Amino acid sequence: MSILRSRCALGLLCFSAALSGIAGCSSSSTAPGVARAPGKELSAEEYNRIVENPFLSAKDHPQSTFSTSVDTASYSNLRRFLNEGQLPPADAVRIADMLNYFAYDYPEPRGDDPVAIGLEMGACPWQPKHHLLKIALKAKTLAPGQMPPRNLVFLIDTSGSMASDERLPLVKQSLELLVQQLGERDRVSIVTYAGDASLRLPPTPGNQPMKIMSAIRGLDANGSTNGGGGIVMAYEQAQASFIPGGVNRVILATDGDFNVGVSSEGELVRLIEKKRATGVYLTVLGYGMGNLKDNKLEQLAHHGNGHYAYIDTIQEARKVFVDQGGALAVVAKDVKLQVEFNHTQVNAYRLIGYANRIMRNEDFRDDAKDAGDMGSGRTCTALYEIVPIGVNIPLQKSGDLKYQKAGADAPAAKSGEWLTVRMRYKQPDSDQAKELAVEMPENGLRGQTTADFRFASAVAAFGMLLRDSEFKGEATFEKVREWANGSLAEDRNGLRSELVRLVDRARGLKK
């Protein structure tokens, strides 16, 4: 076991060196922008540094643009920390993942649009003088008969680091849940990687579950981690069995430790982006504790037009593969949001979370720019904290402009509207984008908000407390518990109640 740990540590140092552009292997510290988890037993975990979005002047920066995301990994990962009796490191807390982990009662889209967009604005619970805007997206839910056939390649890490119960054994249980959802139109292949890549199951119809599950159950963990070689073989299998108009996807299950083969981030990203263009997407599932390379897995999913989830229990696997199994079928791709604020109503604003999804304003209508995809039935939730006119807040000024002077306000600015949200998306089989717009009218500020609004605000406040954010305002664990507990609604699967219990755990650990 000590030899295995030494090998993993050596591979980690090589990988860090590759990310930093350093030839060979050295004992240098973690690459810039990468945070290590605290504690000796978790010292090999890595997270990208998160710099929270600041407040921006609506007059100087009237537009805010970002890509949607349906990742959920951060929430189940921080739940794992709290259940183990530890507070998560700040950079493990991505508030967008937390918001998007939960189901909300958003209306289905109507007509030909595959995504519906809704707005709600009310008081900000942690800053009483501010407002909170909730942007709610809901993707069309495909009926079972509408689901396209699936061509799935399971790419499974069988290296020595995957031997413990919460890794490869849990991977096997997870994938068996997915296999049970497949039919005769579907195809499954299995590729494993350790010292080298291996095809463990050629394309097999989904109506042969025993054959597929026998291959899964026969897997064991040993060797180093030739992740790059495995990805190449998995994409080759996906391309060979490609189903036009179907779901063509590589599903990667790993703790993220790539230390042999194509291991540099740049090489992997270029490979995955090239394959993405062919219509083969990548879903990433993180497993295990103590060795999780969250920073790398999140980026691989982002560039592979897929989503990133962390599986800590068989219940989480059921949520991902059974409750949300249809989400593998993309109904809208390259979904972007742009909010334009009316400076006569809004003094300043701040996007909560999504720091790693910010886009240039010019990229909104550049349809060559990649953005997040939304699968069947998925929701995406974003929150903006809004400072209304008349409420002052410290802001970094960009300085006076020499060549541009503000002229008379446009008629729209005098309309009293708070803002306009624009959404741009493409149909799964098209490269032509369509744009929708929704306005928040002058009378849009609600006194009584929905349970979804109140719960989402509690989730965001919980994330800010775990990050010890400078923007947490008057939020406390006690208040977050009260806000969440008062907005449980129907609480399907008890996930909202679970959040309340996690708030209690975090409060106890903070003392």
C-alpha positions as CSV (number, residue, x, y, z in Angstrom):
1,M,0.0,0.0,0.0
2,S,2.9,2.4,0.8
3,I,4.3,1.7,-2.6
4,L,1.0,2.5,-4.2
5,R,0.8,5.8,-2.4
6,S,4.3,6.7,-3.4
7,R,3.4,5.9,-7.1
8,C,0.3,8.0,-6.9
9,A,2.2,10.9,-5.3
10,L,4.9,10.7,-8.0
11,G,2.2,10.7,-10.7
12,L,0.5,13.7,-9.1
13,L,3.8,15.7,-9.1
14,C,4.3,14.8,-12.8
15,F,0.8,16.0,-13.6
16,S,1.3,19.3,-11.7
17,A,4.5,19.8,-13.6
18,A,2.8,19.2,-16.9
19,L,0.1,21.8,-16.1
20,S,2.8,24.3,-15.3
21,G,4.7,23.6,-18.5
22,I,7.7,22.2,-16.7
23,A,9.6,19.3,-18.3
24,G,10.2,16.2,-16.3
25,C,9.1,15.6,-12.8
26,S,10.1,17.6,-9.7
27,S,8.9,18.2,-6.2
28,S,7.5,21.7,-7.0
29,S,4.4,22.9,-5.2
30,T,0.9,22.8,-6.6
31,A,0.3,24.6,-9.9
32,P,-0.8,28.2,-9.6
33,G,-4.6,28.5,-9.3
34,V,-5.0,25.0,-7.9
35,A,-6.0,24.5,-4.3
36,R,-5.3,21.4,-2.2
37,A,-7.8,20.1,0.3
38,P,-6.8,20.5,3.9
39,G,-5.8,17.6,6.1
40,K,-3.2,14.9,5.6
41,E,-5.7,12.3,4.4
42,L,-7.1,14.6,1.7
43,S,-3.8,16.3,0.6
44,A,-3.9,14.8,-2.9
45,E,-7.3,16.4,-3.8
46,E,-7.2,19.4,-6.1
47,Y,-9.6,22.3,-6.8
48,N,-9.4,25.3,-9.0
49,R,-9.2,28.6,-7.2
50,I,-12.5,30.4,-7.3
51,V,-12.5,34.2,-7.4
52,E,-16.1,35.4,-6.7
53,N,-17.8,37.8,-9.1
54,P,-17.7,41.4,-7.7
55,F,-20.4,44.0,-7.8
56,L,-20.4,45.9,-11.1
57,S,-21.9,49.3,-11.9
58,A,-25.0,48.9,-14.1
59,K,-24.1,52.2,-15.8
60,D,-20.5,51.2,-16.6
61,H,-21.1,47.5,-17.2
62,P,-24.8,47.2,-18.3
63,Q,-24.4,43.7,-19.7
64,S,-23.5,40.4,-18.0
65,T,-23.0,37.3,-20.1
66,F,-22.4,33.7,-19.1
67,S,-22.8,30.1,-20.2
68,T,-25.4,27.9,-18.5
69,S,-24.3,24.8,-16.5
70,V,-26.0,21.8,-15.2
71,D,-23.1,20.4,-13.2
72,T,-23.9,19.2,-9.7
73,A,-20.6,17.7,-8.5
74,S,-19.7,20.4,-5.9
75,Y,-22.8,19.8,-3.8
76,S,-22.5,16.0,-3.4
77,N,-18.8,16.5,-2.8
78,L,-19.2,19.1,0.0
79,R,-21.9,16.8,1.4
80,R,-19.3,14.1,1.6
81,F,-17.0,16.5,3.5
82,L,-19.7,17.4,6.0
83,N,-20.8,13.8,6.5
84,E,-17.2,12.9,7.2
85,G,-17.0,15.7,9.9
86,Q,-15.0,18.2,8.0
87,L,-15.8,21.6,6.5
88,P,-15.1,21.6,2.7
89,P,-12.2,23.8,1.4
90,A,-13.6,27.1,0.0
91,D,-12.6,26.2,-3.5
92,A,-14.6,23.0,-3.4
93,V,-17.8,25.1,-3.1
94,R,-19.3,26.1,-6.4
95,I,-22.6,27.8,-5.8
96,A,-23.9,27.2,-9.3
97,D,-23.5,23.4,-8.8
98,M,-25.3,23.7,-5.5
99,L,-28.2,25.6,-7.0
100,N,-28.5,23.2,-9.9
101,Y,-28.4,20.1,-7.8
102,F,-32.0,20.5,-6.7
103,A,-35.3,20.1,-8.7
104,Y,-37.5,23.1,-9.0
105,D,-41.1,23.5,-10.0
106,Y,-40.4,25.3,-13.3
107,P,-43.0,25.2,-16.1
108,E,-42.3,23.2,-19.2
109,P,-41.5,25.1,-22.4
110,R,-44.3,25.6,-24.9
111,G,-44.2,25.6,-28.7
112,D,-41.0,24.8,-30.6
113,D,-38.6,26.2,-28.0
114,P,-36.8,23.4,-26.1
115,V,-36.1,25.6,-23.1
116,A,-38.4,27.9,-21.1
117,I,-37.1,31.0,-19.3
118,G,-38.7,32.6,-16.3
119,L,-37.8,35.5,-14.0
120,E,-38.6,36.2,-10.3
121,M,-37.3,39.1,-8.2
122,G,-37.8,39.7,-4.5
123,A,-36.0,40.9,-1.4
124,C,-32.4,39.6,-0.8
125,P,-32.5,37.8,2.5
126,W,-28.9,38.5,3.5
127,Q,-28.9,42.1,2.4
128,P,-32.3,43.7,3.1
129,K,-31.7,46.8,1.1
130,H,-30.8,44.7,-2.0
131,H,-33.0,42.6,-4.3
132,L,-32.4,39.1,-5.6
133,L,-33.2,38.1,-9.2
134,K,-33.8,34.4,-10.0
135,I,-33.4,33.2,-13.6
136,A,-35.1,29.9,-14.1
137,L,-34.5,27.7,-17.2
138,K,-36.4,24.4,-17.8
139,A,-35.5,22.0,-20.6
140,K,-38.2,20.1,-22.4
141,T,-38.9,16.7,-20.9
142,L,-38.9,13.9,-23.5
143,A,-41.4,11.1,-23.0
144,P,-40.0,7.6,-22.9
145,G,-41.2,7.0,-26.5
146,Q,-39.4,10.2,-27.6
147,M,-36.0,9.2,-26.2
148,P,-33.4,8.8,-29.0
149,P,-31.3,5.5,-29.1
150,R,-28.2,5.7,-26.9
151,N,-24.7,4.7,-27.9
152,L,-22.8,4.7,-24.6
153,V,-19.2,4.0,-23.9
154,F,-18.3,3.4,-20.3
155,L,-14.7,4.5,-19.7
156,I,-13.8,3.1,-16.3
157,D,-10.7,3.9,-14.3
158,T,-9.4,0.6,-13.0
159,S,-6.1,1.9,-11.7
160,G,-4.8,0.9,-8.2
161,S,-6.2,4.2,-6.7
162,M,-9.7,3.0,-7.5
163,A,-9.6,-0.1,-5.3
164,S,-11.4,1.3,-2.2
165,D,-15.2,0.7,-1.6
166,E,-16.3,4.2,-2.5
167,R,-14.5,4.1,-5.9
168,L,-14.6,1.1,-8.3
169,P,-17.2,-1.0,-6.3
170,L,-19.5,2.0,-6.3
171,V,-18.8,2.6,-10.0
172,K,-20.0,-0.9,-10.7
173,Q,-23.2,-0.4,-8.7
174,S,-23.8,2.9,-10.4
175,L,-23.4,1.6,-14.0
176,E,-25.7,-1.3,-13.3
177,L,-28.5,1.2,-12.5
178,L,-28.0,2.8,-15.8
179,V,-27.9,-0.5,-17.7
180,Q,-31.3,-1.3,-16.2
181,Q,-32.7,1.7,-18.1
182,L,-31.5,0.6,-21.6
183,G,-33.4,-1.2,-24.4
184,E,-32.8,-3.0,-27.7
185,R,-32.1,0.2,-29.6
186,D,-29.3,1.2,-27.2
187,R,-25.6,0.1,-27.4
188,V,-23.0,-0.2,-24.6
189,S,-19.3,-0.6,-24.9
190,I,-16.8,-0.8,-22.0
191,V,-13.2,0.5,-22.1
192,T,-11.0,0.4,-19.0
193,Y,-7.7,2.0,-18.3
194,A,-4.9,1.3,-15.8
195,G,-1.4,0.5,-17.1
196,D,-2.9,0.5,-20.5
197,A,-6.3,0.8,-22.2
198,S,-8.4,-2.2,-22.8
199,L,-11.7,-2.9,-24.6
200,R,-13.6,-5.0,-22.1
201,L,-16.9,-5.1,-23.9
202,P,-17.5,-4.5,-27.6
203,P,-20.8,-2.7,-28.6
204,T,-23.6,-4.7,-27.1
205,P,-27.4,-4.2,-27.4
206,G,-29.1,-2.8,-24.3
207,N,-31.5,-5.7,-24.2
208,Q,-28.6,-8.0,-23.1
209,P,-28.2,-6.6,-19.6
210,M,-26.7,-9.7,-18.1
211,K,-23.9,-9.7,-20.6
212,I,-23.2,-6.0,-19.9
213,M,-23.4,-6.4,-16.1
214,S,-21.2,-9.5,-16.2
215,A,-18.5,-7.4,-17.9
216,I,-18.9,-4.7,-15.3
217,R,-18.8,-7.0,-12.4
218,G,-15.6,-8.6,-13.7
219,L,-13.6,-5.4,-13.3
220,D,-10.9,-5.0,-10.7
221,A,-8.4,-2.3,-9.8
222,N,-4.7,-2.4,-10.4
223,G,-1.8,-0.6,-12.2
224,S,-1.1,3.1,-13.0
225,T,-3.5,5.5,-14.7
226,N,-3.2,5.7,-18.5
227,G,-6.2,8.0,-18.7
228,G,-5.2,9.6,-22.0
229,G,-5.0,6.2,-23.7
230,G,-8.3,5.2,-22.4
231,I,-10.0,8.3,-23.6
232,V,-8.6,7.8,-27.1
233,M,-9.9,4.2,-27.3
234,A,-13.3,5.2,-25.8
235,Y,-13.9,7.9,-28.5
236,E,-12.8,5.4,-31.2
237,Q,-15.5,3.0,-29.9
238,A,-18.1,5.7,-29.7
239,Q,-17.3,6.8,-33.3
240,A,-17.4,3.3,-34.6
241,S,-20.9,2.7,-33.2
242,F,-22.1,6.3,-33.9
243,I,-26.0,6.6,-34.1
244,P,-27.1,9.5,-36.3
245,G,-29.7,11.5,-34.3
246,G,-29.0,9.4,-31.2
247,V,-27.2,10.0,-27.9
248,N,-23.5,9.3,-28.5
249,R,-21.6,9.7,-25.3
250,V,-18.5,8.6,-23.4
251,I,-19.2,8.2,-19.7
252,L,-16.0,8.6,-17.7
253,A,-15.9,7.2,-14.1
254,T,-12.7,8.1,-12.2
255,D,-11.1,9.8,-9.2
256,G,-9.3,11.9,-11.8
257,D,-5.7,10.9,-11.4
258,F,-4.3,10.8,-14.9
259,N,-0.5,10.3,-14.6
260,V,0.5,8.3,-17.7
261,G,-0.1,8.9,-21.4
262,V,-2.0,12.0,-22.6
263,S,-1.9,13.7,-19.2
264,S,-1.4,17.4,-19.9
265,E,-4.6,19.5,-19.6
266,G,-4.0,21.1,-23.0
267,E,-3.7,17.8,-24.8
268,L,-6.8,16.4,-23.2
269,V,-8.8,19.5,-23.9
270,R,-7.9,19.6,-27.5
271,L,-8.7,15.9,-27.9
272,I,-12.1,16.3,-26.3
273,E,-13.0,19.4,-28.2
274,K,-12.1,17.7,-31.5
275,K,-14.4,14.8,-30.6
276,R,-17.1,17.1,-29.4
277,A,-17.3,18.5,-32.9
278,T,-18.2,15.0,-34.3
279,G,-21.2,14.8,-32.0
280,V,-19.7,12.5,-29.3
281,Y,-20.1,14.2,-25.9
282,L,-18.5,13.4,-22.5
283,T,-20.1,12.9,-19.2
284,V,-17.7,12.9,-16.2
285,L,-18.4,11.1,-12.9
286,G,-16.1,11.7,-10.0
287,Y,-15.6,9.0,-7.3
288,G,-13.7,8.6,-4.1
289,M,-12.1,10.8,-1.4
290,G,-8.5,11.7,-0.8
291,N,-7.4,11.7,-4.4
292,L,-10.2,13.6,-6.2
293,K,-8.9,15.8,-9.0
294,D,-12.0,18.0,-9.1
295,N,-10.2,20.8,-11.0
296,K,-9.4,18.5,-14.0
297,L,-12.7,16.6,-14.1
298,E,-14.8,19.8,-14.1
299,Q,-12.8,21.1,-17.1
300,L,-13.0,17.9,-19.1
301,A,-16.8,17.8,-18.8
302,H,-17.0,21.5,-19.7
303,H,-15.0,21.1,-22.9
304,G,-16.7,17.8,-23.8
305,N,-20.3,19.2,-23.9
306,G,-21.2,17.2,-20.9
307,H,-21.9,17.6,-17.3
308,Y,-19.9,16.7,-14.2
309,A,-21.4,14.9,-11.2
310,Y,-19.8,13.5,-8.1
311,I,-21.1,10.1,-6.8
312,D,-20.6,9.7,-3.1
313,T,-23.4,7.1,-2.4
314,I,-25.6,4.6,-4.3
315,Q,-28.5,7.0,-3.6
316,E,-26.6,9.7,-5.6
317,A,-26.0,7.3,-8.4
318,R,-29.7,6.6,-8.5
319,K,-30.5,10.3,-8.8
320,V,-28.0,10.7,-11.7
321,F,-28.8,7.5,-13.6
322,V,-32.5,6.8,-12.8
323,D,-34.2,10.1,-11.7
324,Q,-32.2,12.2,-14.3
325,G,-31.3,9.5,-16.7
326,G,-33.1,11.2,-19.6
327,A,-30.7,14.1,-19.3
328,L,-28.2,12.3,-21.4
329,A,-30.4,13.3,-24.4
330,V,-29.5,16.9,-25.2
331,V,-32.5,19.0,-26.2
332,A,-30.7,22.4,-26.5
333,K,-27.0,23.1,-27.0
334,D,-24.7,26.1,-26.6
335,V,-27.2,27.8,-24.2
336,K,-26.0,31.3,-23.2
337,L,-27.6,34.0,-21.1
338,Q,-27.1,37.7,-21.3
339,V,-28.6,40.2,-18.8
340,E,-28.9,43.8,-19.7
341,F,-29.5,46.1,-16.7
342,N,-31.4,49.4,-16.8
343,H,-29.1,51.9,-15.0
344,T,-32.0,54.1,-14.1
345,Q,-33.3,51.3,-11.9
346,V,-30.2,49.3,-11.0
347,N,-27.2,50.8,-9.4
348,A,-25.1,47.6,-9.3
349,Y,-25.4,43.9,-9.6
350,R,-23.5,40.7,-8.9
351,L,-23.8,37.2,-10.5
352,I,-23.7,34.6,-7.7
353,G,-21.6,31.7,-8.8
354,Y,-20.8,30.8,-12.4
355,A,-17.4,32.5,-12.0
356,N,-15.9,29.8,-14.3
357,R,-18.7,30.3,-16.9
358,I,-18.3,34.0,-17.5
359,M,-18.2,35.0,-21.2
360,R,-17.3,38.2,-23.0
361,N,-20.4,40.2,-24.0
362,E,-19.3,39.9,-27.6
363,D,-19.4,36.1,-27.4
364,F,-23.2,36.1,-26.8
365,R,-24.0,36.4,-30.5
366,D,-20.9,34.6,-31.7
367,D,-22.4,31.2,-32.5
368,A,-18.9,29.7,-32.9
369,K,-18.4,30.0,-29.1
370,D,-19.2,26.9,-27.1
371,A,-21.6,27.1,-24.2
372,G,-23.5,24.7,-21.9
373,D,-26.0,22.1,-23.1
374,M,-29.3,21.1,-21.5
375,G,-30.6,17.6,-21.4
376,S,-34.2,16.3,-21.2
377,G,-36.0,17.7,-18.1
378,R,-33.0,19.5,-16.6
379,T,-33.2,22.9,-14.9
380,C,-30.7,25.7,-14.6
381,T,-30.9,28.4,-11.9
382,A,-28.9,31.6,-11.7
383,L,-29.1,34.4,-9.1
384,Y,-28.2,38.0,-9.3
385,E,-27.9,40.2,-6.3
386,I,-29.2,43.7,-7.3
387,V,-28.5,47.0,-5.7
388,P,-31.3,49.4,-6.6
389,I,-30.9,53.0,-7.4
390,G,-30.7,55.0,-4.2
391,V,-28.6,52.4,-2.3
392,N,-24.9,53.0,-2.3
393,I,-22.2,50.4,-2.5
394,P,-18.4,50.6,-2.9
395,L,-17.6,50.1,-6.6
396,Q,-14.3,50.1,-8.5
397,K,-14.7,52.9,-11.0
398,S,-13.4,52.5,-14.5
399,G,-12.7,56.2,-14.8
400,D,-14.1,58.9,-17.1
401,L,-14.2,58.2,-20.8
402,K,-12.6,60.6,-23.2
403,Y,-14.2,59.5,-26.5
404,Q,-17.6,58.3,-25.2
405,K,-19.9,60.5,-23.2
406,A,-23.3,59.4,-22.0
407,G,-26.0,60.9,-24.1
408,A,-29.7,61.2,-23.4
409,D,-31.2,58.0,-22.0
410,A,-33.0,55.8,-24.5
411,P,-36.8,55.4,-24.2
412,A,-36.3,51.9,-22.9
413,A,-34.3,53.2,-20.0
414,K,-37.2,55.5,-19.1
415,S,-39.7,52.7,-19.3
416,G,-39.1,51.6,-15.7
417,E,-38.1,48.1,-16.7
418,W,-35.4,46.6,-14.4
419,L,-33.6,44.5,-16.9
420,T,-33.9,42.2,-19.9
421,V,-32.7,38.6,-20.0
422,R,-31.7,37.2,-23.4
423,M,-31.2,33.5,-24.0
424,R,-29.5,32.1,-27.0
425,Y,-29.5,28.4,-28.0
426,K,-29.2,25.9,-30.8
427,Q,-31.3,22.8,-31.5
428,P,-29.2,19.7,-31.1
429,D,-29.0,19.0,-34.8
430,S,-28.4,22.6,-35.9
431,D,-25.7,25.2,-35.9
432,Q,-28.2,28.1,-36.3
433,A,-28.9,29.8,-33.0
434,K,-32.2,31.3,-31.9
435,E,-32.6,34.1,-29.4
436,L,-35.4,34.7,-26.8
437,A,-35.8,37.7,-24.5
438,V,-37.8,38.3,-21.3
439,E,-38.1,41.6,-19.5
440,M,-38.5,42.3,-15.8
441,P,-41.2,45.0,-15.7
442,E,-41.3,48.0,-13.3
443,N,-43.8,46.2,-11.1
444,G,-41.8,42.9,-11.2
445,L,-40.5,43.1,-7.6
446,R,-42.5,40.6,-5.5
447,G,-43.4,41.0,-1.9
448,Q,-44.3,37.3,-1.6
449,T,-41.9,35.0,-3.4
450,T,-42.2,31.4,-4.3
451,A,-40.9,28.4,-2.3
452,D,-38.4,27.8,-5.1
453,F,-37.1,31.4,-4.9
454,R,-36.7,31.2,-1.1
455,F,-35.0,27.8,-1.2
456,A,-32.6,28.8,-3.9
457,S,-31.6,31.9,-1.9
458,A,-31.0,29.7,1.1
459,V,-28.8,27.4,-1.0
460,A,-26.8,30.4,-2.3
461,A,-26.4,31.8,1.3
462,F,-25.2,28.4,2.5
463,G,-22.6,28.3,-0.2
464,M,-21.4,31.8,0.7
465,L,-21.1,30.8,4.4
466,L,-19.1,27.7,3.5
467,R,-16.8,29.9,1.4
468,D,-16.7,32.5,4.1
469,S,-17.6,34.9,1.3
470,E,-17.1,38.7,1.7
471,F,-20.6,39.0,0.2
472,K,-22.5,36.9,2.8
473,G,-23.9,40.0,4.5
474,E,-26.2,39.1,7.4
475,A,-26.4,35.4,6.6
476,T,-25.8,32.9,9.4
477,F,-26.2,29.2,9.5
478,E,-29.2,29.7,11.8
479,K,-30.9,32.0,9.3
480,V,-30.1,29.7,6.4
481,R,-31.7,26.9,8.3
482,E,-34.8,29.0,8.8
483,W,-35.0,30.1,5.2
484,A,-34.5,26.5,3.8
485,N,-36.8,24.9,6.3
486,G,-39.6,27.3,5.4
487,S,-39.4,26.5,1.7
488,L,-39.2,22.7,1.6
489,A,-42.4,22.5,-0.6
490,E,-43.1,19.0,-1.7
491,D,-39.5,18.0,-1.2
492,R,-39.3,15.1,-3.6
493,N,-36.8,12.5,-2.5
494,G,-36.1,14.5,0.7
495,L,-33.2,16.4,-0.8
496,R,-34.2,19.8,0.6
497,S,-34.6,18.3,4.1
498,E,-31.1,16.8,3.7
499,L,-29.8,20.3,3.0
500,V,-31.2,21.5,6.3
501,R,-29.3,18.7,8.1
502,L,-26.1,19.6,6.3
503,V,-26.6,23.2,7.5
504,D,-26.8,21.9,11.1
505,R,-23.6,19.8,10.5
506,A,-21.7,22.8,9.2
507,R,-22.9,25.0,12.0
508,G,-21.6,22.5,14.5
509,L,-18.2,22.2,12.8
510,K,-17.8,26.0,12.7
511,K,-18.1,26.3,16.5
